Amino acid sequence: MLQDGSWKKIDPNQGQGHFNPIKGFFGEYFAESDIKNIKEFASKAGWTSDSRTEVAYINDGQVNYILAVFTQDAAYAQNWQIFPKISELVYQKMQQIK
């Protein structure tokens, strides 16, 4: 789902069952990047009008880690770039220390 782009077709405004757990979350970084070596990616994301949360397990075959961010502020809830950016920064740091 990350690499094939099918996640882009999920419209979060279409009601129950249509929450897009990739767009605006950690997985978007991997889906939009040139990184093709992600072996495992599993996450649980949440989003309300005043919060955004996610816990994810990332494994690229060399480095594996758990990333968790919980926010309770409307500024984070409406910022669709911050979680993918956090994911990028943490992944890059993990690559440097392997």
Backbone bond lengths (Angstrom), bond angles and torsions (degrees), N, CA, C in turn:
res aa  C-N    CA-C-N  psi(-1)  N-CA   C-N-CA  omega(-1)  CA-C   N-CA-C  phi
1 M - - - 1.451 - - 1.530 111.15 -
2 L 1.336 117.28 -35.70 1.465 118.49 -179.69 1.520 111.72 -64.62
3 Q 1.320 116.82 -49.95 1.462 120.41 -172.46 1.524 114.07 -83.88
4 D 1.332 118.46 -24.41 1.464 118.79 -175.47 1.526 113.96 -83.06
5 G 1.321 117.44 -7.55 1.457 121.02 175.71 1.522 114.99 80.94
6 S 1.325 117.90 -0.17 1.470 119.40 -178.42 1.521 112.32 -64.32
7 W 1.320 117.61 -21.47 1.466 121.38 179.09 1.524 111.52 -64.01
8 K 1.319 117.70 -24.72 1.463 121.12 -178.81 1.529 112.18 -68.88
9 K 1.323 117.21 -19.59 1.458 121.58 -177.83 1.528 112.77 -84.37
10 I 1.319 118.24 -8.49 1.460 121.47 179.94 1.519 108.62 -79.39
11 D 1.312 117.11 117.78 1.461 122.57 -179.47 1.527 109.19 -98.09
12 P 1.346 118.52 109.68 1.459 120.42 -177.12 1.529 113.33 -67.79
13 N 1.306 118.04 -9.69 1.461 121.61 -179.37 1.532 112.94 -92.73
14 Q 1.311 117.46 4.30 1.457 120.85 -177.41 1.532 112.88 -91.46
15 G 1.309 118.39 12.63 1.464 120.44 175.23 1.514 113.39 95.05
16 Q 1.311 115.05 -168.61 1.462 122.19 -175.18 1.528 111.17 -57.71
17 G 1.320 114.78 139.40 1.454 120.55 179.54 1.516 113.89 87.60
18 H 1.318 117.97 -0.40 1.458 120.51 -177.59 1.521 112.95 -118.46
19 F 1.312 117.46 18.24 1.457 121.55 176.23 1.527 108.31 -63.08
20 N 1.316 117.55 132.44 1.457 121.79 -179.59 1.528 108.49 -99.53
21 P 1.348 118.21 101.24 1.460 121.16 -176.01 1.525 114.47 -81.12
22 I 1.316 118.07 7.44 1.465 121.50 178.42 1.520 110.68 -109.70
23 K 1.324 117.60 -48.10 1.466 121.03 -178.63 1.527 109.96 -63.56
24 G 1.321 115.41 120.69 1.464 120.43 179.33 1.511 114.18 82.63
25 F 1.332 116.44 8.87 1.461 121.02 179.87 1.525 110.03 -126.22
26 F 1.332 117.66 -176.74 1.462 122.28 -174.09 1.528 112.90 -54.63
27 G 1.313 117.48 -42.11 1.461 121.83 -176.22 1.516 114.54 -62.24
28 E 1.324 117.05 -25.88 1.466 119.11 -179.45 1.521 111.06 -60.98
29 Y 1.324 117.56 -36.08 1.469 119.56 178.64 1.524 110.42 -58.72
30 F 1.331 117.45 -47.67 1.460 120.77 -177.84 1.533 111.44 -70.33
31 A 1.318 116.94 -35.78 1.459 120.93 -179.75 1.523 112.06 -68.62
32 E 1.318 117.52 -33.23 1.462 121.91 -176.24 1.530 112.87 -94.24
33 S 1.328 117.36 -11.21 1.467 120.41 -176.54 1.526 110.74 -90.54
34 D 1.312 115.21 176.80 1.463 121.62 176.45 1.521 111.87 -87.57
35 I 1.311 117.30 4.50 1.461 121.67 -178.83 1.526 108.62 -71.96
36 K 1.315 116.32 118.48 1.465 121.24 -177.40 1.526 112.46 -113.94
37 N 1.339 117.32 -1.57 1.453 119.84 -173.23 1.531 114.30 -97.35
38 I 1.316 118.83 16.38 1.455 120.18 178.10 1.526 108.16 -72.99
39 K 1.329 115.82 115.14 1.468 121.74 -178.40 1.523 110.96 -84.04
40 E 1.336 115.56 -40.58 1.458 120.48 -178.79 1.528 109.47 -139.27
41 F 1.295 115.07 134.07 1.457 121.37 173.30 1.522 106.62 -142.88
42 A 1.321 115.52 119.94 1.464 120.68 178.00 1.518 107.60 -137.16
43 S 1.323 116.65 134.09 1.460 118.48 -179.29 1.516 111.48 -146.42
44 K 1.293 113.80 160.11 1.462 122.67 172.10 1.511 105.62 -127.37
45 A 1.323 115.96 117.96 1.460 121.17 -175.91 1.520 109.91 -118.39
46 G 1.320 114.79 151.59 1.453 120.43 176.00 1.511 109.99 -140.61
47 W 1.319 115.71 150.08 1.462 119.73 -177.13 1.518 108.90 -153.98
48 T 1.318 115.98 129.63 1.463 122.51 172.45 1.516 106.97 -132.79
49 S 1.306 117.07 -177.43 1.463 119.70 -179.04 1.524 112.64 -67.19
50 D 1.335 117.07 -18.62 1.469 118.99 179.99 1.525 113.56 -130.47
51 S 1.319 117.91 21.21 1.461 119.41 176.25 1.525 111.08 -156.69
52 R 1.308 115.03 158.33 1.462 122.95 174.36 1.522 105.88 -148.40
53 T 1.322 116.98 127.34 1.464 121.22 -178.06 1.518 109.73 -138.75
54 E 1.326 115.29 152.91 1.456 119.70 173.83 1.519 110.02 -163.03
55 V 1.311 114.25 142.99 1.456 123.37 170.48 1.520 105.53 -126.69
56 A 1.334 117.26 130.89 1.467 119.95 -177.41 1.522 110.97 -139.73
57 Y 1.330 114.71 148.40 1.458 123.31 171.84 1.516 106.54 -109.46
58 I 1.333 116.73 126.15 1.455 122.49 -178.60 1.524 108.62 -124.03
59 N 1.333 116.43 132.71 1.462 121.39 179.49 1.520 107.83 -141.93
60 D 1.331 116.36 120.54 1.469 119.66 178.30 1.532 112.23 -108.56
61 G 1.328 116.23 13.76 1.453 120.39 -179.76 1.515 113.44 91.03
62 Q 1.318 117.36 -18.19 1.468 122.58 178.34 1.527 110.60 -117.30
63 V 1.308 114.98 -39.09 1.460 121.99 -177.37 1.527 107.75 -129.78
64 N 1.334 116.29 135.34 1.457 118.75 171.95 1.519 108.78 -134.14
65 Y 1.323 115.56 144.32 1.455 120.42 -176.33 1.521 110.41 -159.55
66 I 1.308 114.55 164.91 1.458 122.14 174.94 1.518 107.14 -113.29
67 L 1.315 115.75 132.73 1.457 122.50 179.48 1.523 107.95 -120.90
68 A 1.313 117.14 127.27 1.466 121.44 -179.91 1.522 109.68 -133.83
69 V 1.329 115.73 131.98 1.459 121.87 175.80 1.525 107.53 -138.65
70 F 1.328 115.19 128.68 1.460 122.19 176.97 1.522 107.49 -123.41
71 T 1.312 117.62 123.07 1.462 121.08 178.70 1.520 109.55 -122.46
72 Q 1.296 116.37 151.23 1.462 121.59 178.82 1.514 108.20 -137.57
73 D 1.319 115.68 69.89 1.455 121.70 -178.57 1.521 107.99 -160.71
74 A 1.301 116.67 134.90 1.464 120.85 -178.71 1.532 112.12 -59.75
75 A 1.321 117.40 -29.21 1.466 120.01 179.01 1.532 110.81 -62.13
76 Y 1.334 117.31 -39.55 1.468 120.61 176.10 1.522 111.17 -73.08
77 A 1.315 116.19 -38.90 1.463 120.57 -178.28 1.524 111.48 -59.89
78 Q 1.301 117.40 -35.04 1.463 121.37 -177.07 1.531 113.34 -96.27
79 N 1.323 117.75 -2.10 1.465 121.63 -179.76 1.530 109.07 -92.88
80 W 1.315 116.58 103.70 1.461 121.69 -175.53 1.531 113.01 -83.79
81 Q 1.325 117.72 -2.09 1.463 120.33 179.99 1.518 113.81 -103.79
82 I 1.329 118.77 -19.96 1.459 119.55 -169.98 1.533 113.46 -69.06
83 F 1.317 119.41 -41.45 1.462 119.49 -179.19 1.534 112.20 -68.86
84 P 1.339 120.02 -43.43 1.464 118.31 173.93 1.535 112.03 -59.41
85 K 1.325 117.32 -36.32 1.473 120.82 179.04 1.527 110.89 -67.64
86 I 1.339 116.98 -42.45 1.471 120.38 175.94 1.523 109.44 -59.30
87 S 1.326 116.92 -44.24 1.456 121.64 179.24 1.527 111.16 -59.08
88 E 1.317 116.38 -43.91 1.473 121.49 178.88 1.525 111.11 -61.92
89 L 1.324 116.69 -48.46 1.467 120.38 -177.67 1.524 112.11 -62.47
90 V 1.322 116.97 -43.54 1.463 120.28 -179.61 1.527 110.46 -67.53
91 Y 1.331 118.01 -43.54 1.462 120.50 179.28 1.529 110.80 -60.81
92 Q 1.316 117.40 -43.63 1.464 120.44 179.47 1.529 111.16 -62.82
93 K 1.313 117.60 -41.02 1.474 120.79 177.96 1.530 110.42 -65.53
94 M 1.317 117.59 -40.66 1.466 120.73 179.18 1.529 110.02 -63.45
95 Q 1.312 118.02 -36.06 1.465 121.65 177.98 1.525 111.18 -66.52
96 Q 1.304 117.72 -32.46 1.461 121.77 -179.53 1.524 112.36 -71.88
97 I 1.330 118.05 -28.53 1.475 119.80 -174.73 1.527 113.45 -98.60
98 K 1.335 118.77 -0.49 1.470 119.59 -178.14 1.494 112.12 -71.47
